[in-house]
Structures are given as structure tokens and as C-alpha cells.
Amino acid sequence: MTVATEHRAATGVGTGVLERRYRRLLLGYPRAYRSGYGGELIATLLDTAEPGRTLPSLRESLALVAGGLRTRVIYATERPAWVDGVHLGVLALSVAQLAMLVPYATTVPLWAGLSALAVLLIMRGRVRLALPVVVLVAVKVCSITLGQTWLDRTLLPVDPDGFWGGGALYGGGGPVAPTAGYAVVVLGLLVLAARGRRLGGRSWCWLPAAPLLAGADPAGLDFSTGPGPHAMARAGLEIGVLLLAVWAGHVAHDPRWAMAAGVYLTSVLAVYAENLGAHSERDLAHLAALILLTALAAVMPYRAKRHVVL
């Protein structure tokens, strides 16, 4: 019996509770990394574990989570930067557009379902199949903002389900911002489809984001009544995700996350442009934060490169 094996036996864990908890923490790493190095890393952690311990220390847990995020960011740079950036930005915007329709799902089930299908297709890299689905949803959303009944006999206004409350679908703004948002998605899909190659899939974690962010589409802000809980939730999520984009650009020295942020910011700018003169100081501070963080995400990869050279 080797010294390492003896030490593991002395801890009383071996392949037991501590190892299972280490493996859960390693789920933050890409699958390819876990296949190549996971066993060795687990063995090292078990060899250095204190006898009788069944829980990873806080320091180890934080280190493994941070290491998993850094490794995922670095592995993500294997795809072409501009393609990945556009794909990620279009997906994020599509999820936000689906989130806007979730509270109205029982009133417009067909269009909420098609929006969910579009997100699923984009997430799995099927951009050519997603394109006509997004166009159909875009036409319907535009018709709702114009008070028309194109494509079906939807009764207007479209009110939310009782559980959600709130106003009518796109009842607080004009057609420009929603149409611009869908136009950005369609244009992005056209660019990706013209490339002629199938894209890689994205994490399934994108799907739960829509119900969690329900009602928080970029064009869902109603400046006339002030920010509600959905708008505040969206603003907080936007800032958090953009901070991650800044960090990822610094870690990987890569601009793809800045490109994705730019795609998303375009639709937000359309909302503010359509509501000129109706925003409060809080709204302007929100916009300034988004622009600043997007700019930082764009600059950070090149600052990081220069730092490495020096």
C-alpha cells in the first residue's frame, strides 16, 4: 500500500462522501477538462485532506469554483471570436424577448411557444431553422405594438395571466424598440447562417433564465410609470452579466464577450431612444452603467494583452 493510499484510508473517505463533494465542485469545469485531469485533481485533493474530514474547506471550494469558471472561459476561446460573440449576443437577446412573453403565455400560447422554440434552436446552434421562427414572432410582436391582429385573431390588448399582474403586453411604449430588438436578432441570425457552418451548442442553463426573468425584456421598460420590480431585476441581471463579461475578457484576452454585450446594448439603446424625455435620473444611470461596462468589456482584452507583453 502506498503512502497516498494509506493516507486516504486514514481519512475514512476514499471514494465516499468527500470525494463525491469534490466531484460536484468539479462540475464547474468543462467536461473535456474533467475527463483529462479530473481524476488526478480528485486524487490530489483526497491525498491532502485532513483525516476524518467529509466537507471541502471553504478555501478549496472557492478555489475550485473560481478555477472552473476560468477554465470554462479559456476553453470558450476555441471557437472563432466574432461568430461566438454574435451567437452569444443573439441568444441573450432572444432569452430576454421570450421572458417578456412568459407572463402572457396563456393568452398568446402559440407565440410564446414559438419564441421558446426559437431560443432552443439558437441555443443548439440551429440558426437557419431559428430564422423563420424568429421572423414570425417578430411580425406578431410588431402587430401587437401597432394594435393590429396580423397572423391570427389575437384580442388586443394582450393582458397578463392573473399570477403575474401588470399591464398589457408592450402597452407602455411604441413599436420602435420591440421591432428594433427583433431586427437585431434577425440580422445576427442572417450573419451566422451566411457563414454556412453549424454552430456549437450552448449550455442548457439558458432555458431557466426566461421564467426567472419573466417580464423583463429590454423593450419592457415603461418609462411613463417608472421602474417596477421586473425592470429592477433586469437591470441588476444586466449589470451582473456585464461584470462577468469584463472579467472574462480580462482572463481570456478575448473580445467575444464584448461583442455579445454590444449586440444586447443595441436593443437597449433603442428603448431609450424611443422614450427620449421620459426617463428619470435612475434610468439614465442605468443606461450609463451599461455603456460603461460594455466599453470596459471591449477594452479589457487589449489591456490584458499589453500587460502580458510588458
N, C-alpha and C positions, 0 to 999 in steps of 0.2 A: 504494500500500500504506500503510495507516495505521500509526501508531506502535505500537498494540497488536498488530497483525498481525505487524509486523516483530519485536517482542519475542518473540512466541510462536514465530515461525520460528527465532529465535536460540536458543531453549531446546532446540530439537530434539525437542520432544514433540508440540506441536499437538494432534492428535486421537489421539495414541499412548498410550504406557504410563501417563504421569502422569495424563492425562485419564481413562483407564479406572479408575485407582485412586481418583481423586476421585469418580467416579460410584459406585463401590462404597461409599464412605463416605457418600454422599448417600442410600443406600438406607434409612438410619435415619430419614429424613424421610418424612412421608406422601406418597402418590402425587400427591395434588392439589397439594401444595406443590412437588414436583419438576416437575410439568407447568407450573406457573406461573412458578417462579423458578429452577428447576434450571439451565437454560441460562445465565442471567445470572450465577449464582453460579459455575458452572464457568469461564465466560469471565474473571471477575474473578480467580479463583484462578490460572488459567493466565497471565494478564497480569502477576501479581505474583510468579510463580515465578522462582527463580534459574535462569540458563542452565545447561542440561545436567542439571537435577535430574529424576529419574524416580520419586522417592518423596515423598509428602507429609510435611512435617515432623511431629514428634510433637505440637507445639503445635497445628498445623492439624488433625491427626487427632482429638485430644481435643476441640477446639472444635466440629468437625463432628458428632462423636458426641453430645456434650452438647446441641448445638443441635437435632439430630434428635429426641432424647428430649423436650426441652422443647416442640418444635413438635408432636410427637405428643400430648403431654399436653394442650396447649391445644386442638388440633383435636378431641380426645375430648370436650370440653365442649359440642360442638354437639348432642349427644343430651340428652334430659331426665335430670337428675341421678339421681333416685330409681330410674327404670327401669334406667338403665345400672349403677347401683350394685348393685341386686338381681341383675341379669343376670350381672354380673361375679362376684359372690359365689357364686351358684349354680353357675356354670361352674367356678370354682376348687374348690369342694367336690366337684363331680362328677368332676373330674380326679383328685382325691385318692382318691375311692372306687373309681374304675377302677384306680388304681395299686395298691390293696390286692388286687385280684383278679388282677393280672398274673401273680404267681408261681404261681397255681393254675389257669392258663388251660387246661392240657391235661386237668385233672380236671373243671372246670366250664366247658367251652368255650362253651356256649350263653349262660351268664350273663355271662361275661367279654365275649363278643361283643355282647350286648345293652347292657352297661354302656358299651362303646366307642361303640355306635350312639347311646346317649343323650348322650354327650359331644359327638359330632359334630353331632347335631341342636340341642343347646343352643348350641354354638359358632356355628352358622349361623343362629341366631335362630328356629328352628322349635320353639317351646316347646310348642305344642299337640300336635305329633307326639311330642315327647320325653316328655310327661307319662305316658302309659300304659306306655311302656318303662321309665321310672324306677320306677313303681309295681310292675311285675312283678319287677324286680331287687330292690327293697326287700323284697317279700314273701319272695323266696327267701333273701336275706341274713338276714332275721329268722328264717326256719325253720332255717337253719344254726346260728344262735346258740342256738336252743332245742332243737337236737338232733332236729329233725323233717325229714321228706322231702316237704315240700309242693311242688307243681307238677311235680316229677319225682322219679325214684328215685335221687337222689344218695346215694352211700355216705358215711356220716359215721364218723369225722371227715374233713374235706377236707384232705389233705396237699399240701404244695407240690411242684412239679416238682423233680427232683434237682438241677438247676442252682442253684436258689435256696436250698434248705435252709430251716431254721427250723421253727416249729411249725405246728399245724393252723390253718386259717382261723378267725379270731375265737376261737381256743382259749384265750386268756388272759383273757377278760373276759365280761361278761354281755351280754344283748340290748339294754340300755337305750341305750348310746352309739351303736351302729350304727343302731338304729331311729330315734333322735333325729336323727342326721345325715341319713338319707334323708327323714325327715319335714320337715326344714328345706328340702331340695331340692324336695320335692313342693309344699310351701306356697309357696315362691318361684315355682315354675312356674305355680301356680294364679293367683297375683297378676299375673304377667306375661301369662298367657293371657287373664285377665279384661279386660285393657286393650284387647284387640281389634285391635291393630295388630301387624304383623310387625316384629320387631326386626332391627336391622342385624347383620351377621356379625362374628365376631371373627377375630383372626389365626390362621392355621394353625399358628403356633408353639405353640399349646396342646397339640396332639396328641403331640409328642415328650416332653412333660412327664410323661406317665403312665408309660412304661417307665423313664424316668430316675429317677422317684420310686417305683418298684415296691416294694410292701410298706409304704408309708409313709402309710397312711390315718390320719386323726385318731383313729379308733377302733382303730387297730392297736397302740397302746402296750400293752405287757404290764407293768404296774407290779409284778407279783409277781416278775419276773426281772430288772428293771432295764432301762435303756435300751440297746438294741442299735444296730448301725450304721444301720439303716433309720430308727429313731426319731431318732437324732442328725442324720441327713441331713435329715429332715423338719423338725426344729427349726431347723436352720440356714437352710433354704429359707424357712420361715415368717418368721423374723426379717428376712431379706434382702428379702423381698417387702413386708413391713410397713414397712420403712425407705423403700422406693420409694413406698409409699402416702403416707407422711408428706411426702416430698419433692414428690410430685405435687400433694397438697393445697395445699402452700405455693406452688408455681409457678402453679397454675391458679386458686387461691382457690375451690376447689370441693370439696364433701363426698362425691362419689360413691365415691371410693376408701376413705373411712372406712366408708361403708355396706357396701361389699363385705367389708371386714375384719370388720365386725360380724357379717355373715352367717356367715362362716367361724368366727369365735370362738365363736359359739353352739354349734357341734358340738364344739369342743374342750372347752368348759366341761362338756358332757355327759359326756365321757370322765373328767374329773377328779371330777365329782360321783358317778359310778358307782363310782369307785375310792377313795373317801374313806378316809383312814387307811393307804393302801398306797403313797403317793408319798414319794419321797425329797426331800431339800433341793434337789437338782438339778431334779427335776420341778416343784417349787413355783417355783423361779427361772425355769424355762421359762414357766410359766403367767403369772407376774408380768410377764415381758418382753412377752408377747403382749398382755396387758391394757394395759400402759403404752403400747406402740406404737400400739395401736388407739385409745386415748384421745388420744394426740398427733395421730394422723391426723384425728380428729374436731375437735380444737381448732384445728389449724394453718390451715385455710382462713379462719377468722374472725379469727385473729390477723393473718394476712396482709392481710386487708381493712382492718382498723383501722390497720395500719402504713401502707398506701397513703393512707388519709384524712389521717392526721397529717402 
